[in-house]
Structure formats: C-alpha cells, structure tokens
C-alpha cells in the first residue's frame, strides 16, 4: 500500500494558517494585558496610516508610561479637534471615542513634573529640543492653524504631553496642549512591518 503524499499548501492556504496562528497568539497576548488596559480595538490592534508615528500595524502591550513610548488615546472633544475632523485631517467615519472621534497614536514627550516650553521654534522638555516640533500656522490649503499658547508649563499630575518628533506637521499637543492620562487607552508597539523599507 502506497503512502499518501501531502500536497504543498497553496499561497492562500499558507495565509489562512498564518492568520489562525496569529489570532491564537494575539488572543493570549491580549489576555495578558486585558485587565490593565482597555483598548477599544480588536485584540488591541490599530493600523497607523499617518506619519506622526511610523506607518504600520500596532498592538497594545504592557509597559510603563515613559518618554518616547507611543500611546493610543482618545482625543479631547474640543472645538478645534471637531474642526480637524470637518477639514478632513481625521477619518470621516465614526470612531469609538467621545464625539464619535477615532483614536490617535502619538509618542509621549513629557510626563508629570517635567517642564515643557512651547515657542515658534518648537518645544523643549527640561531644556532638550524636540525635533520637528515647530508649529504650523496654516494647512496645505492655507486654512489657519492655531498653536497652543506659547510659554513654559510644568506638567501637572495626571497629565502628559504628546508631541511627535517624526514629522513637522503632526497634529498633536503643540495644538491641543496637555492630555489627561485617563484618555490613554494603552501603550502601543509596532508589530508589522518590523523594519521600514528604504
């Protein structure tokens, strides 16, 4: 009796198996932090399509809040944020946050007790300049942008400042100021692609 040979998996079959394994792994990972953070996306996943943080697929994970850590958060429901959505800076579809806004991904620039200074040249934290942090005064369609009032601030308990150093046109704390830590859903780490293509 001849032994039956297994046929090689097709590309679609391989993708299906990989998807099942990824779902199992992420389910276990999610369980590890589900009691700590309450992400509003499936298994804590979020796809970042903007350049405020490197583009790609992110997942929530358990790590202390510290400078440089990228976090997913619900933006404040201020008139300025609502205007951003009307202008098309934000996705048009309804998100899971208050005001039907979607979540943002930004890196932490300053924590409670830090001193942050805002000026037309950009932001400094404890005297260290944040690259690409100078505010813009109009968008590409020449509509006005209003920076957060210039000055020096001490970060209050229960607050953080989120400013991206990746690009000069990030819509972040240089416009909306400090954010309540309670608005943070979870820290996020990039899971795909692992390296940027050049």
C-alpha positions in Angstrom: 0.0 0.0 0.0 1.4 3.3 -1.1 1.8 6.0 1.5 -0.3 9.1 0.6 1.8 12.2 -0.1 0.8 15.5 1.2 0.4 18.2 -1.4 2.2 21.5 -0.7 0.0 24.3 0.7 -1.1 26.9 -1.7 -0.3 30.6 -1.0 -3.9 31.2 0.2 -3.8 28.1 2.5 -0.5 29.3 4.0 -2.0 32.8 4.6 -5.1 31.2 6.2 -2.9 29.1 8.6 -0.7 32.1 9.4 -3.9 34.1 10.2 -5.1 31.3 12.6 -1.8 31.2 14.4 -1.6 35.0 14.6 -5.1 35.1 16.1 -4.2 32.5 18.7 -1.0 34.3 19.7 -2.7 37.7 19.9 -5.6 36.3 21.9 -3.1 35.0 24.5 -1.2 38.3 24.4 -4.4 40.3 24.8 -5.4 38.3 27.8 -2.1 39.2 29.5 -2.9 42.9 29.4 -6.7 43.0 29.2 -7.0 43.7 32.9 -4.5 46.6 32.8 -5.5 48.5 29.7 -8.9 48.8 27.9 -8.1 49.2 24.2 -11.1 50.0 22.0 -9.8 48.0 19.0 -10.0 44.2 18.4 -7.2 42.5 20.3 -5.6 45.9 20.9 -4.6 46.3 17.2 -4.5 49.6 15.4 -3.2 50.4 11.9 -1.4 53.8 11.7 -1.6 55.3 8.3 -0.3 58.8 9.2 3.3 59.8 9.6 3.1 61.1 13.2 4.4 57.7 14.0 5.9 55.1 11.7 3.2 53.7 9.5 2.2 50.0 10.1 0.3 47.7 12.3 0.5 48.3 16.1 -0.7 46.3 19.1 -1.2 47.3 22.7 1.2 46.0 25.3 2.1 46.4 28.9 4.8 48.8 29.6 5.2 51.8 31.9 4.3 55.2 30.5 7.6 56.9 29.8 9.1 59.4 27.3 9.2 58.1 23.7 6.6 55.4 24.3 3.8 55.5 21.6 0.3 55.5 23.1 -3.2 55.1 21.7 -5.6 57.7 23.1 -8.9 59.3 22.7 -8.5 63.0 21.8 -10.2 65.7 23.7 -13.6 66.8 22.4 -12.7 70.4 21.9 -14.0 72.6 19.0 -10.5 72.5 17.5 -10.5 68.7 17.3 -14.0 68.8 15.8 -12.8 71.3 13.2 -9.9 68.9 12.4 -12.4 66.2 11.5 -14.5 68.6 9.4 -11.4 69.6 7.5 -10.6 66.0 6.8 -7.4 65.7 8.9 -9.1 62.8 10.7 -11.0 59.9 9.3 -14.6 60.7 8.2 -16.0 57.5 9.7 -17.2 57.4 13.3 -14.7 56.3 15.9 -15.1 54.7 19.4 -14.2 57.8 21.4 -16.5 60.5 22.7 -17.7 62.8 20.0 -17.5 59.8 17.5 -13.8 60.5 17.2 -11.2 57.9 16.4 -8.2 57.1 18.5 -4.8 58.8 17.9 -1.3 57.3 18.1 1.4 59.7 19.4 4.7 59.4 21.4 4.9 60.7 24.9 7.1 63.9 25.1 6.6 65.0 28.7 5.4 63.4 32.0 4.2 64.9 35.3 6.9 67.1 36.8 8.6 67.8 33.5 9.0 71.4 32.3 7.9 72.0 28.7 8.4 75.2 26.8 6.5 76.0 23.6 7.6 78.7 21.1 7.5 79.4 17.4 10.8 77.4 17.1 9.3 74.3 18.7 9.0 72.5 22.0 11.7 71.8 24.6 11.3 69.4 27.6 13.6 70.1 30.5 15.7 72.1 28.1 16.0 69.5 25.4 14.6 70.4 22.0 12.1 68.0 20.3 12.9 67.6 16.6 10.2 68.7 14.1 8.1 70.3 16.9 7.7 73.8 15.5 4.0 74.5 15.0 2.5 75.2 11.6 0.3 78.2 11.1 -1.7 77.0 8.1 -2.5 73.7 6.4 -1.7 72.8 2.8 -4.9 74.5 1.7 -3.9 77.7 3.5 -6.5 77.4 6.3 -5.3 78.7 9.6 -3.9 76.5 12.4 -3.8 77.9 15.9 -0.9 76.6 18.1 -1.3 76.1 21.9 -0.3 79.3 23.7 3.4 79.8 23.8 5.1 79.7 27.2 6.6 77.4 29.8 4.5 74.8 31.6 5.0 72.3 34.4 3.3 69.1 33.6 0.6 68.5 36.2 -0.1 65.2 37.9 -2.4 63.1 35.8 -1.3 64.7 32.6 1.1 64.1 29.7 2.2 66.0 26.6 2.2 64.1 23.3 4.4 65.5 20.6 5.7 63.7 17.6 9.3 64.1 16.5 8.9 62.1 13.4 7.4 64.8 11.1 6.9 68.5 11.3 3.2 68.5 10.6 1.9 66.2 13.3 -1.5 67.3 14.8 -0.5 66.9 18.5 0.0 68.7 21.8 1.6 71.6 20.0 -2.0 72.5 19.2 -4.2 70.8 21.9 -1.9 71.1 24.9 -1.7 68.6 27.8 -3.8 65.4 27.8 -5.3 63.7 30.8 -3.6 60.3 31.3 -7.1 58.8 31.7 -7.6 59.3 28.0 -4.8 56.9 27.2 -6.1 53.5 26.1 -2.7 51.7 26.1 0.9 51.9 25.1 1.4 50.6 21.5 4.3 48.8 19.8 4.7 48.3 16.1 4.3 44.6 15.0 4.3 44.9 11.2 6.3 45.7 9.2 9.2 45.1 11.6 11.6 47.2 9.6 10.9 50.2 7.4 11.5 49.7 3.7 14.0 52.1 2.1 
